[in-house]
C-alpha cells in the first residue's frame, strides 16, 4: 500500500501541490497536516504511520522537509519504518529507502535540512543582536510619543474629590485612540 503524507506550515500555504503529486505517485491514501515541522504532535502524520504499517508498504512525501526538520526526528521515523519493513519514498529528491543508495541520500539530505535550519536560527539571532546594537528593540512601534504617554499617565493619576480615579483606563485609551491590552 502506498501512503502519502504532506504538510504545510502556515494557514496561508496551500497543500494542493503536495496532494496532486502524491495522487500522481499512486498513493492509496493521503494525509495532510497543517502544522510546523518543529511540532512533535502531528495527527495526520500519526494516521499515515498507522496506515503504513505492513511489510512492503511505502510512505511517500514530496520533500524530506515536509516529513520533519530535525535529523534526530527523521532518523527515529526512518528507524521505526525500517523495523516495520516500510519504505520511505521522497518524490522530489528521488529517495527510496528500499535501496542502499536511497538510505544514504536520506541521511545526507536530513543532515543538510538540519544544517539549514541551524543557519537560519543563527542568522536570526545575529540580525537581532545587530539591530539591538543600533538601538532597535523590535516589536511594534509605540502608539504614543513621550509627551502623549506622559499626559496619559497624568490622566491616570488624576483623582476626583472623593479620592477615586477621575478617568478609567478605557477612557484614557479612547482619548488617545489606542486599544486596551488584551488580558490573559
MDAnalysis code that builds the backbone (N, CA, C; Angstrom):
import MDAnalysis as mda
import numpy as np

u = mda.Universe.empty(552, n_residues=184, atom_resindex=np.repeat(np.arange(184), 3), trajectory=True)
u.add_TopologyAttr("name", ["N", "CA", "C"] * 184)
u.add_TopologyAttr("resid", np.arange(1, 185))
u.add_TopologyAttr("resname", ["UNK", "UNK", "UNK", "UNK", "UNK", "UNK", "UNK", "UNK", "UNK", "UNK", "UNK", "UNK", "UNK", "UNK", "UNK", "UNK", "UNK", "UNK", "UNK", "UNK", "UNK", "UNK", "UNK", "UNK", "UNK", "UNK", "UNK", "UNK", "UNK", "UNK", "UNK", "UNK", "UNK", "UNK", "UNK", "UNK", "UNK", "UNK", "UNK", "UNK", "UNK", "UNK", "UNK", "UNK", "UNK", "UNK", "UNK", "UNK", "UNK", "UNK", "UNK", "UNK", "UNK", "UNK", "UNK", "UNK", "UNK", "UNK", "UNK", "UNK", "UNK", "UNK", "UNK", "UNK", "UNK", "UNK", "UNK", "UNK", "UNK", "UNK", "UNK", "UNK", "UNK", "UNK", "UNK", "UNK", "UNK", "UNK", "UNK", "UNK", "UNK", "UNK", "UNK", "UNK", "UNK", "UNK", "UNK", "UNK", "UNK", "UNK", "UNK", "UNK", "UNK", "UNK", "UNK", "UNK", "UNK", "UNK", "UNK", "UNK", "UNK", "UNK", "UNK", "UNK", "UNK", "UNK", "UNK", "UNK", "UNK", "UNK", "UNK", "UNK", "UNK", "UNK", "UNK", "UNK", "UNK", "UNK", "UNK", "UNK", "UNK", "UNK", "UNK", "UNK", "UNK", "UNK", "UNK", "UNK", "UNK", "UNK", "UNK", "UNK", "UNK", "UNK", "UNK", "UNK", "UNK", "UNK", "UNK", "UNK", "UNK", "UNK", "UNK", "UNK", "UNK", "UNK", "UNK", "UNK", "UNK", "UNK", "UNK", "UNK", "UNK", "UNK", "UNK", "UNK", "UNK", "UNK", "UNK", "UNK", "UNK", "UNK", "UNK", "UNK", "UNK", "UNK", "UNK", "UNK", "UNK", "UNK", "UNK", "UNK", "UNK", "UNK", "UNK", "UNK", "UNK", "UNK", "UNK", "UNK", "UNK", "UNK", "UNK", "UNK"])
u.atoms.positions = np.array([
    [0.841, -1.172, 0.000],
    [0.000, 0.000, 0.000],
    [0.889, 1.239, 0.000],
    [0.524, 2.248, -0.762],
    [1.278, 3.496, -0.830],
    [0.502, 4.556, -0.063],
    [1.129, 5.084, 0.991],
    [0.505, 6.089, 1.851],
    [1.251, 7.402, 1.654],
    [0.513, 8.460, 1.340],
    [1.118, 9.774, 1.145],
    [0.966, 10.646, 2.373],
    [1.989, 11.455, 2.618],
    [1.926, 12.420, 3.714],
    [2.434, 13.762, 3.223],
    [1.693, 14.810, 3.532],
    [2.095, 16.171, 3.206],
    [1.922, 17.064, 4.413],
    [2.568, 18.229, 4.370],
    [2.458, 19.175, 5.479],
    [2.657, 20.579, 4.955],
    [1.799, 21.482, 5.405],
    [2.004, 22.909, 5.163],
    [2.208, 23.554, 6.524],
    [3.087, 24.554, 6.568],
    [3.490, 25.129, 7.853],
    [2.561, 26.213, 8.357],
    [1.959, 26.955, 7.446],
    [1.149, 28.091, 7.873],
    [-0.228, 28.009, 7.250],
    [-1.139, 28.783, 7.803],
    [-2.515, 28.755, 7.319],
    [-2.648, 29.245, 5.885],
    [-1.735, 30.148, 5.464],
    [-1.861, 30.681, 4.112],
    [-1.168, 29.822, 3.059],
    [-0.445, 28.779, 3.469],
    [0.140, 27.857, 2.491],
    [-0.932, 26.885, 2.018],
    [-0.841, 26.484, 0.775],
    [-1.845, 25.609, 0.169],
    [-1.256, 24.211, -0.032],
    [-1.974, 23.155, 0.361],
    [-1.455, 21.788, 0.246],
    [-1.731, 21.125, -1.102],
    [-2.412, 21.811, -2.026],
    [-2.857, 21.167, -3.264],
    [-1.714, 20.592, -4.097],
    [-0.591, 21.294, -4.177],
    [0.532, 20.794, -4.984],
    [1.045, 19.463, -4.426],
    [1.158, 19.375, -3.107],
    [1.605, 18.122, -2.497],
    [0.562, 17.022, -2.720],
    [-0.702, 17.369, -2.528],
    [-1.792, 16.408, -2.724],
    [-1.755, 15.863, -4.152],
    [-1.606, 16.761, -5.136],
    [-1.584, 16.343, -6.540],
    [-0.397, 15.432, -6.838],
    [0.781, 15.780, -6.315],
    [1.984, 14.966, -6.552],
    [1.841, 13.581, -5.925],
    [1.273, 13.530, -4.730],
    [1.095, 12.240, -4.053],
    [0.028, 11.395, -4.759],
    [-1.024, 12.037, -5.239],
    [-2.041, 11.314, -6.016],
    [-1.424, 10.759, -7.304],
    [-0.621, 11.593, -7.980],
    [0.013, 11.174, -9.241],
    [0.991, 10.018, -9.012],
    [1.561, 9.936, -7.810],
    [2.503, 8.853, -7.489],
    [1.767, 7.557, -7.129],
    [0.437, 7.603, -7.160],
    [-0.344, 6.390, -6.931],
    [-0.629, 6.067, -5.478],
    [-0.682, 7.093, -4.628],
    [-0.981, 6.842, -3.212],
    [-2.421, 6.369, -3.052],
    [-2.581, 5.362, -2.204],
    [-3.909, 4.849, -1.892],
    [-4.640, 5.767, -0.921],
    [-3.881, 6.381, -0.009],
    [-4.421, 7.329, 0.962],
    [-3.421, 8.467, 1.102],
    [-3.926, 9.682, 1.348],
    [-3.053, 10.839, 1.554],
    [-3.511, 11.554, 2.822],
    [-2.537, 11.882, 3.673],
    [-2.799, 12.604, 4.916],
    [-2.021, 13.916, 4.875],
    [-2.673, 15.035, 5.212],
    [-2.041, 16.357, 5.161],
    [-2.181, 17.037, 6.521],
    [-1.055, 17.468, 7.098],
    [-1.058, 18.243, 8.343],
    [-0.905, 19.718, 8.020],
    [-1.467, 20.539, 8.874],
    [-1.260, 21.990, 8.814],
    [-0.596, 22.385, 10.127],
    [0.735, 22.198, 10.181],
    [1.471, 22.438, 11.430],
    [2.943, 22.653, 11.122],
    [3.636, 23.296, 12.032],
    [5.068, 23.493, 11.908],
    [5.787, 22.148, 11.958],
    [6.875, 22.039, 11.201],
    [7.671, 20.812, 11.224],
    [8.349, 20.586, 12.548],
    [8.462, 21.645, 13.365],
    [9.112, 21.513, 14.664],
    [8.194, 20.859, 15.693],
    [6.886, 20.893, 15.440],
    [5.946, 20.331, 16.406],
    [6.049, 18.813, 16.440],
    [6.079, 18.263, 17.635],
    [6.152, 16.813, 17.782],
    [4.807, 16.172, 17.468],
    [3.727, 16.859, 17.775],
    [2.394, 16.298, 17.577],
    [1.839, 16.707, 16.219],
    [1.758, 15.745, 15.324],
    [1.154, 15.972, 14.010],
    [0.182, 14.822, 13.778],
    [-1.114, 15.068, 14.022],
    [-2.101, 13.985, 13.977],
    [-2.181, 13.266, 12.631],
    [-2.045, 13.994, 11.532],
    [-2.148, 13.347, 10.222],
    [-0.927, 12.462, 9.949],
    [0.241, 12.864, 10.450],
    [1.425, 12.004, 10.322],
    [1.212, 10.726, 11.123],
    [0.653, 10.862, 12.312],
    [0.367, 9.677, 13.122],
    [-0.568, 8.719, 12.370],
    [-1.598, 9.271, 11.729],
    [-2.532, 8.441, 10.954],
    [-1.821, 7.779, 9.775],
    [-0.949, 8.536, 9.117],
    [-0.211, 7.985, 7.971],
    [0.688, 6.842, 8.420],
    [1.342, 7.007, 9.572],
    [2.231, 5.954, 10.076],
    [1.451, 4.715, 10.481],
    [0.235, 4.893, 10.974],
    [-0.613, 3.739, 11.299],
    [-1.058, 3.046, 10.015],
    [-1.415, 3.850, 9.004],
    [-1.879, 3.271, 7.732],
    [-0.765, 2.510, 7.019],
    [0.470, 3.016, 7.121],
    [1.629, 2.343, 6.505],
    [2.258, 1.433, 7.549],
    [1.591, 0.331, 7.830],
    [2.036, -0.493, 8.951],
    [2.472, -1.905, 8.569],
    [2.212, -2.298, 7.330],
    [2.547, -3.665, 6.938],
    [3.852, -3.704, 6.144],
    [4.546, -4.811, 6.256],
    [5.777, -5.002, 5.493],
    [5.480, -4.811, 4.012],
    [6.322, -4.023, 3.348],
    [6.141, -3.755, 1.930],
    [5.386, -2.470, 1.643],
    [4.732, -1.881, 2.650],
    [4.065, -0.594, 2.458],
    [5.111, 0.483, 2.203],
    [4.669, 1.586, 1.622],
    [5.553, 2.717, 1.382],
    [4.901, 3.983, 1.922],
    [5.710, 4.812, 2.571],
    [5.286, 6.139, 2.995],
    [5.921, 7.120, 2.023],
    [5.095, 7.896, 1.317],
    [5.588, 8.831, 0.320],
    [5.408, 10.264, 0.789],
    [6.429, 11.087, 0.586],
    [6.363, 12.528, 0.825],
    [6.940, 13.215, -0.401],
    [6.541, 14.463, -0.621],
    [7.064, 15.176, -1.796],
    [8.490, 15.640, -1.554],
    [8.755, 16.152, -0.355],
    [10.094, 16.623, 0.002],
    [10.390, 16.175, 1.423],
    [11.651, 15.957, 1.708],
    [12.056, 15.478, 3.026],
    [11.696, 16.462, 4.129],
    [11.760, 17.778, 3.845],
    [11.451, 18.756, 4.892],
    [9.967, 18.782, 5.255],
    [9.116, 18.156, 4.457],
    [7.696, 18.049, 4.808],
    [7.495, 17.006, 5.903],
    [8.412, 16.052, 5.986],
    [8.323, 14.995, 6.992],
    [8.827, 15.481, 8.341],
    [9.902, 16.253, 8.348],
    [10.450, 16.778, 9.597],
    [11.711, 17.564, 9.330],
    [12.077, 18.452, 10.252],
    [13.262, 19.269, 10.065],
    [14.430, 18.827, 10.919],
    [14.155, 18.054, 11.937],
    [15.211, 17.611, 12.831],
    [15.768, 16.282, 12.333],
    [17.072, 16.199, 12.235],
    [17.706, 14.948, 11.815],
    [17.377, 13.837, 12.795],
    [17.339, 14.172, 14.076],
    [17.003, 13.178, 15.095],
    [15.595, 12.623, 14.850],
    [14.635, 13.510, 14.604],
    [13.258, 13.076, 14.344],
    [13.181, 12.243, 13.063],
    [13.860, 12.683, 12.016],
    [13.869, 11.924, 10.760],
    [14.486, 10.541, 10.959],
    [15.556, 10.492, 11.730],
    [16.199, 9.203, 11.992],
    [15.285, 8.265, 12.778],
    [14.565, 8.815, 13.768],
    [13.635, 7.977, 14.537],
    [12.514, 7.455, 13.648],
    [11.976, 8.333, 12.789],
    [10.926, 7.900, 11.854],
    [11.456, 6.821, 10.912],
    [12.649, 7.063, 10.383],
    [13.244, 6.111, 9.452],
    [13.472, 4.758, 10.117],
    [13.955, 4.780, 11.348],
    [14.204, 3.531, 12.077],
    [12.891, 2.804, 12.360],
    [11.864, 3.562, 12.748],
    [10.554, 2.962, 13.001],
    [10.027, 2.304, 11.726],
    [10.157, 2.994, 10.597],
    [9.700, 2.431, 9.327],
    [10.515, 1.195, 8.957],
    [11.839, 1.251, 9.176],
    [12.721, 0.118, 8.844],
    [12.340, -1.116, 9.642],
    [12.087, -0.926, 10.941],
    [11.707, -2.055, 11.806],
    [10.426, -2.712, 11.303],
    [9.506, -1.901, 10.816],
    [8.227, -2.428, 10.317],
    [8.318, -2.844, 8.851],
    [9.511, -2.721, 8.242],
    [9.741, -3.062, 6.838],
    [8.875, -2.212, 5.903],
    [8.727, -0.919, 6.266],
    [8.004, 0.062, 5.446],
    [9.047, 0.987, 4.839],
    [8.972, 1.186, 3.531],
    [9.948, 2.026, 2.848],
    [9.482, 3.470, 2.799],
    [10.443, 4.390, 2.842],
    [10.176, 5.818, 2.712],
    [10.580, 6.239, 1.311],
    [9.680, 6.929, 0.628],
    [9.957, 7.428, -0.720],
    [9.772, 8.938, -0.696],
    [10.822, 9.671, -1.102],
    [10.768, 11.129, -1.182],
    [10.795, 11.485, -2.664],
    [9.665, 11.934, -3.172],
    [9.481, 12.105, -4.607],
    [10.448, 13.108, -5.235],
    [10.534, 14.324, -4.704],
    [11.341, 15.372, -5.334],
    [12.837, 15.109, -5.281],
    [13.286, 14.360, -4.267],
    [14.717, 14.090, -4.152],
    [15.101, 12.694, -4.639],
    [14.137, 11.923, -5.114],
    [14.437, 10.595, -5.644],
    [14.974, 9.629, -4.606],
    [14.513, 9.745, -3.382],
    [14.968, 8.855, -2.304],
    [13.983, 7.704, -2.172],
    [14.531, 6.510, -2.080],
    [13.730, 5.321, -1.814],
    [14.549, 4.463, -0.866],
    [14.132, 4.393, 0.405],
    [14.944, 3.708, 1.422],
    [14.932, 2.189, 1.283],
    [14.282, 1.677, 0.226],
    [14.377, 0.236, -0.009],
    [15.730, -0.104, -0.628],
    [16.507, 0.937, -1.031],
    [17.832, 0.717, -1.614],
    [18.907, 1.317, -0.715],
    [20.114, 0.801, -0.813],
    [21.231, 1.320, -0.016],
    [21.526, 2.768, -0.391],
    [21.485, 3.088, -1.676],
    [21.736, 4.460, -2.124],
    [20.655, 5.391, -1.580],
    [19.419, 4.941, -1.596],
    [18.317, 5.741, -1.061],
    [18.478, 6.029, 0.416],
    [18.932, 5.039, 1.174],
    [19.157, 5.241, 2.612],
    [20.292, 6.244, 2.838],
    [21.346, 6.172, 2.017],
    [22.450, 7.115, 2.156],
    [21.987, 8.540, 1.837],
    [21.245, 8.722, 0.739],
    [20.743, 10.046, 0.388],
    [19.807, 10.594, 1.463],
    [19.016, 9.724, 2.060],
    [18.121, 10.133, 3.144],
    [18.941, 10.750, 4.277],
    [20.021, 10.085, 4.681],
    [20.869, 10.589, 5.755],
    [21.519, 11.920, 5.371],
    [22.010, 12.007, 4.144],
    [22.681, 13.236, 3.699],
    [21.700, 14.400, 3.667],
    [20.552, 14.219, 3.038],
    [19.580, 15.303, 2.937],
    [19.018, 15.686, 4.300],
    [18.833, 14.719, 5.180],
    [18.385, 15.032, 6.538],
    [19.397, 15.911, 7.261],
    [20.681, 15.601, 7.090],
    [21.739, 16.405, 7.706],
    [21.748, 17.816, 7.132],
    [21.577, 17.930, 5.832],
    [21.554, 19.247, 5.191],
    [20.356, 20.062, 5.677],
    [19.191, 19.429, 5.796],
    [17.996, 20.137, 6.275],
    [18.209, 20.666, 7.687],
    [18.815, 19.851, 8.551],
    [19.078, 20.306, 9.920],
    [20.102, 21.428, 9.930],
    [21.131, 21.319, 9.097],
    [22.155, 22.362, 8.992],
    [21.525, 23.667, 8.533],
    [20.649, 23.608, 7.530],
    [19.983, 24.807, 7.021],
    [19.139, 25.455, 8.116],
    [18.433, 24.655, 8.872],
    [17.605, 25.183, 9.965],
    [18.472, 25.880, 11.008],
    [19.621, 25.282, 11.335],
    [20.540, 25.887, 12.307],
    [21.097, 27.208, 11.780],
    [21.419, 27.259, 10.482],
    [21.915, 28.504, 9.894],
    [20.869, 29.613, 9.959],
    [19.631, 29.286, 9.658],
    [18.556, 30.280, 9.716],
    [18.426, 30.814, 11.141],
    [18.476, 29.921, 12.109],
    [18.387, 30.327, 13.511],
    [19.551, 31.243, 13.891],
    [20.766, 30.880, 13.490],
    [21.940, 31.704, 13.788],
    [21.835, 33.072, 13.130],
    [21.383, 33.118, 11.868],
    [21.242, 34.403, 11.166],
    [20.210, 35.288, 11.853],
    [19.129, 34.681, 12.322],
    [18.092, 35.443, 13.019],
    [18.651, 36.044, 14.301],
    [19.368, 35.245, 15.077],
    [19.963, 35.725, 16.334],
    [20.971, 36.832, 16.042],
    [21.831, 36.645, 15.029],
    [22.813, 37.671, 14.663],
    [22.120, 38.960, 14.222],
    [21.046, 38.840, 13.456],
    [20.308, 40.019, 12.998],
    [19.695, 40.783, 14.160],
    [19.126, 40.050, 15.128],
    [18.546, 40.704, 16.303],
    [19.622, 41.408, 17.130],
    [20.799, 40.776, 17.282],
    [21.895, 41.402, 18.022],
    [22.349, 42.681, 17.332],
    [22.490, 42.625, 16.006],
    [22.919, 43.806, 15.252],
    [21.894, 44.926, 15.371],
    [20.622, 44.591, 15.314],
    [19.569, 45.604, 15.441],
    [19.605, 46.235, 16.833],
    [19.787, 45.405, 17.878],
    [19.868, 45.941, 19.240],
    [21.067, 46.863, 19.386],
    [22.192, 46.502, 18.750],
    [23.393, 47.337, 18.823],
    [23.151, 48.705, 18.184],
    [22.220, 48.772, 17.240],
    [21.878, 50.052, 16.592],
    [20.720, 50.745, 17.314],
    [20.307, 50.186, 18.464],
    [19.259, 50.818, 19.247],
    [17.852, 50.373, 18.917],
    [17.697, 49.419, 18.039],
    [16.357, 48.922, 17.699],
    [16.034, 47.747, 18.603],
    [14.808, 47.727, 19.102],
    [14.442, 46.665, 20.034],
    [13.442, 45.688, 19.456],
    [12.909, 45.948, 18.297],
    [11.935, 45.042, 17.705],
    [10.549, 45.292, 18.254],
    [9.622, 44.530, 17.781],
    [8.241, 44.711, 18.215],
    [7.593, 45.876, 17.481],
    [6.364, 46.144, 17.852],
    [5.640, 47.232, 17.214],
    [6.164, 48.572, 17.694],
    [5.963, 49.589, 16.847],
    [6.324, 50.943, 17.245],
    [5.345, 51.393, 18.312],
    [5.830, 52.236, 19.190],
    [4.986, 52.754, 20.261],
    [3.850, 53.577, 19.667],
    [2.658, 53.398, 20.240],
    [1.464, 54.100, 19.757],
    [1.468, 55.561, 20.188],
    [2.075, 55.825, 21.338],
    [2.099, 57.187, 21.866],
    [3.530, 57.685, 21.935],
    [3.697, 58.952, 21.623],
    [5.006, 59.572, 21.784],
    [5.259, 59.849, 23.258],
    [6.465, 60.303, 23.614],
    [6.789, 60.543, 25.022],
    [5.844, 61.559, 25.684],
    [5.492, 62.609, 24.951],
    [4.595, 63.635, 25.507],
    [3.208, 63.056, 25.766],
    [2.686, 62.276, 24.796],
    [1.362, 61.685, 24.961],
    [1.358, 60.657, 26.097],
    [2.413, 59.872, 26.210],
    [2.496, 58.884, 27.282],
    [2.496, 59.573, 28.640],
    [3.206, 60.693, 28.742],
    [3.234, 61.460, 29.994],
    [1.837, 61.998, 30.324],
    [1.140, 62.505, 29.300],
    [-0.223, 63.013, 29.512],
    [-1.163, 61.882, 29.958],
    [-1.019, 60.704, 29.350],
    [-1.864, 59.566, 29.711],
    [-1.605, 59.162, 31.173],
    [-0.340, 59.148, 31.576],
    [-0.009, 58.822, 32.976],
    [-0.605, 59.854, 33.931],
    [-0.497, 61.137, 33.541],
    [-1.073, 62.196, 34.378],
    [-2.583, 62.015, 34.507],
    [-3.260, 61.690, 33.406],
    [-4.705, 61.451, 33.465],
    [-5.014, 60.267, 34.383],
    [-4.197, 59.242, 34.315],
    [-4.420, 58.045, 35.139],
    [-4.260, 58.381, 36.620],
    [-3.276, 59.232, 36.917],
    [-3.005, 59.587, 38.311],
    [-3.989, 60.619, 38.863],
    [-4.712, 61.307, 38.014],
    [-5.635, 62.359, 38.448],
    [-6.805, 61.748, 39.219],
    [-7.101, 62.354, 40.367],
    [-8.201, 61.849, 41.197],
    [-9.276, 62.920, 41.357],
    [-10.477, 62.465, 41.644],
    [-11.592, 63.382, 41.883],
    [-11.636, 63.725, 43.373],
    [-12.624, 64.535, 43.783],
    [-12.727, 64.981, 45.177],
    [-12.883, 63.816, 46.158],
    [-13.510, 62.707, 45.709],
    [-13.733, 61.565, 46.611],
    [-12.538, 60.609, 46.661],
    [-11.434, 60.960, 46.002],
    [-10.217, 60.149, 46.054],
    [-10.144, 59.038, 45.019],
    [-11.169, 58.908, 44.203],
    [-11.167, 57.865, 43.164],
    [-10.567, 58.436, 41.881],
    [-10.137, 57.530, 41.011],
    [-9.550, 57.965, 39.732],
    [-10.603, 58.703, 38.918],
    [-10.174, 59.797, 38.326],
    [-11.099, 60.606, 37.544],
    [-11.409, 59.932, 36.202],
    [-10.416, 59.246, 35.609],
    [-10.578, 58.622, 34.298],
    [-10.281, 57.130, 34.388],
    [-11.072, 56.342, 33.679],
    [-10.790, 54.913, 33.598],
    [-9.734, 54.689, 32.521],
    [-9.135, 53.524, 32.543],
    [-8.143, 53.178, 31.517],
    [-8.813, 53.207, 30.139],
    [-10.048, 52.725, 30.056],
    [-10.769, 52.732, 28.783],
    [-10.981, 54.152, 28.289],
    [-11.306, 55.085, 29.190],
    [-11.499, 56.485, 28.781],
    [-10.190, 57.089, 28.277],
    [-9.110, 56.781, 28.973],
    [-7.796, 57.313, 28.564],
    [-7.403, 56.740, 27.207],
    [-7.586, 55.447, 27.030],
    [-7.261, 54.810, 25.744],
    [-8.090, 55.425, 24.627],
    [-9.377, 55.642, 24.879],
    [-10.248, 56.264, 23.878],
    [-9.809, 57.668, 23.529],
    [-9.360, 58.400, 24.509],
    [-8.893, 59.772, 24.302],
    [-7.695, 59.825, 23.347],
    [-6.825, 58.829, 23.452],
    [-5.612, 58.817, 22.631],
    [-5.744, 57.918, 21.398],
    [-6.902, 57.287, 21.238],
    [-7.145, 56.469, 20.040],
    [-6.324, 55.185, 20.011],
    [-6.121, 54.587, 21.175],
    [-5.398, 53.312, 21.228],
    [-6.321, 52.265, 21.835],
    [-6.037, 51.005, 21.554],
    [-6.857, 49.933, 22.109],
    [-6.309, 49.495, 23.459],
    [-7.171, 48.860, 24.220],
    [-6.752, 48.320, 25.509],
    [-5.972, 47.036, 25.301],
    [-4.991, 46.752, 26.153],
    [-4.274, 45.468, 26.020],
    [-5.218, 44.320, 26.347],
    [-4.997, 43.202, 25.662],
    [-5.808, 42.009, 25.928],
    [-5.361, 41.397, 27.239],
    [-6.315, 40.993, 28.061],
    [-5.952, 40.323, 29.308],
    [-5.857, 38.830, 29.057],
    [-5.012, 38.149, 29.796],
    [-4.815, 36.710, 29.560],
    [-5.690, 35.859, 30.380],
])
